[in-house]
Amino acid sequence: MIIYAAIFSAVSLLVVQSLLVITRSFGMIGLTRDINISASTAMERTVREIRLASDIDVANSIFDASPGRLKLNTVDALGAPTTIEFFINDAVLMIKEGTSAATALTSSSTEVTTLIFNNITNSSISKAVKITFDIFKSKGSLQKSEKFYNTVILRGS
């Protein structure tokens, strides 16, 4: 009976430990999924708007620092000149089109901890912007942060 109790307690301890590891793994997978969804949505929209822009408003943009700010000169759906601006507000990446209200590009459950824009100009190529941002998420005792970056050439310049 004592041997049975010892084996049972060892097996029970192993099962409980395995369940804890599995639960933590599922939690980390959820964090990674939320970060990647938020980042891909924000990056896709940012890249699309930069590609369509005709010029960078260098005077109203903040480069090589975090939090960065990018203001682009572009045209709206009707062909009228307008601006598009990317910035961080309360750890959320925002986009502001013309005079309309700013809208969020990242989920409110994630935090954009770093946003850096680098202005790349060269006389032999068009203008380009390098985008770098870090997204952080925590849930309970789990925390995860990932860095995302891309370089985009302004096709309209």
C-alpha positions in Angstrom: 0.0 0.0 0.0 2.9 2.4 0.8 4.6 1.6 -2.5 1.3 2.2 -4.3 0.8 5.6 -2.5 4.4 6.6 -3.4 4.0 5.7 -7.1 0.6 7.5 -7.2 2.0 10.7 -5.7 5.0 10.7 -8.1 2.7 10.2 -11.1 0.3 12.8 -9.8 3.1 15.3 -9.4 4.3 14.6 -12.9 0.8 15.1 -14.4 0.3 18.4 -12.5 3.7 19.7 -13.6 2.9 18.8 -17.2 -0.4 20.5 -17.1 1.2 23.7 -15.7 3.8 23.6 -18.5 1.1 23.1 -21.2 -1.0 25.9 -19.7 2.0 28.3 -19.8 2.8 27.3 -23.4 -0.8 28.0 -24.5 -0.6 31.3 -22.8 2.6 32.3 -24.6 1.1 31.1 -27.9 -1.9 33.4 -27.3 0.4 36.4 -26.5 2.4 35.7 -29.6 -0.7 35.4 -31.8 -2.1 38.7 -30.4 1.2 40.5 -31.0 1.6 39.2 -34.5 -2.0 40.1 -35.5 -1.6 43.6 -34.2 1.8 44.1 -35.8 0.8 42.7 -39.2 -2.3 44.8 -39.4 -0.4 48.0 -38.5 2.6 47.2 -40.7 0.4 46.4 -43.8 -1.5 49.7 -43.5 1.6 51.7 -42.8 3.5 50.2 -45.8 0.5 50.7 -48.1 0.1 54.4 -47.2 3.9 55.1 -47.5 4.0 53.4 -50.9 1.1 55.5 -52.2 2.4 58.8 -50.7 3.9 61.5 -53.0 6.2 63.0 -50.4 7.3 63.1 -46.8 6.4 66.2 -44.7 9.9 66.3 -43.1 9.2 69.4 -41.1 6.3 67.8 -39.2 7.8 64.3 -38.9 10.1 63.0 -36.1 12.9 60.7 -37.4 15.5 58.6 -35.7 13.8 58.9 -32.2 11.1 57.1 -30.3 8.3 57.9 -30.3 8.6 58.8 -33.9 6.0 60.6 -36.0 5.6 60.3 -39.8 3.5 62.7 -41.8 3.0 62.0 -45.5 1.7 64.1 -48.3 -0.7 62.1 -50.5 -4.1 62.3 -52.2 -7.5 61.0 -51.1 -9.9 58.7 -53.0 -11.2 61.7 -55.0 -7.7 62.9 -55.9 -7.6 65.9 -53.6 -4.3 66.6 -51.7 -4.3 65.4 -48.1 -2.0 64.2 -45.4 -1.6 60.9 -43.5 0.1 60.8 -40.1 1.4 57.9 -38.0 2.1 58.4 -34.3 1.7 56.7 -30.8 -1.0 57.8 -28.4 -1.3 55.9 -25.1 0.9 53.0 -26.4 -1.3 52.5 -29.4 -0.1 53.1 -33.0 -2.5 55.7 -34.5 -3.2 56.9 -38.1 -4.8 60.3 -38.8 -6.0 61.0 -42.4 -6.4 64.7 -43.2 -8.6 66.4 -40.8 -10.5 63.3 -39.6 -10.1 61.9 -36.2 -7.2 59.5 -35.5 -7.9 55.8 -35.5 -6.0 52.9 -33.9 -3.9 50.6 -36.0 -2.9 48.3 -33.2 -5.1 46.5 -30.6 -5.7 48.2 -27.3 -4.6 45.0 -25.6 -1.1 45.4 -26.9 1.4 48.2 -26.3 3.6 49.8 -28.8 6.7 50.6 -26.8 9.0 51.8 -29.5 8.2 53.6 -32.8 11.0 54.8 -35.0 10.9 56.2 -38.5 14.1 56.7 -40.5 14.1 58.9 -43.6 16.2 57.4 -46.3 17.1 59.7 -49.3 19.6 59.1 -52.0 20.0 61.0 -55.3 19.9 57.8 -57.3 16.7 56.3 -55.8 13.4 57.5 -54.6 12.6 58.4 -51.1 12.2 55.6 -48.6 11.2 55.2 -44.9 12.4 52.5 -42.5 9.8 51.6 -39.9 10.8 49.9 -36.6 8.4 49.2 -33.7 8.3 47.0 -30.7 5.0 45.5 -29.4 4.6 44.3 -25.9 1.8 42.3 -24.3 1.3 40.9 -20.8 -1.4 38.6 -19.4 -1.1 37.6 -15.8 2.5 36.6 -15.1 3.2 36.1 -18.8 5.0 38.9 -20.8 6.2 39.0 -24.4 7.8 41.7 -26.6 8.7 41.5 -30.3 10.4 43.8 -32.7 9.1 44.5 -36.2 10.7 46.4 -39.0 10.3 47.1 -42.7 11.7 49.5 -45.4 9.3 51.1 -47.9 10.0 53.1 -51.0 7.6 55.9 -51.8 6.4 55.0 -55.3 4.7 58.3 -55.8 7.8 60.4 -55.2 
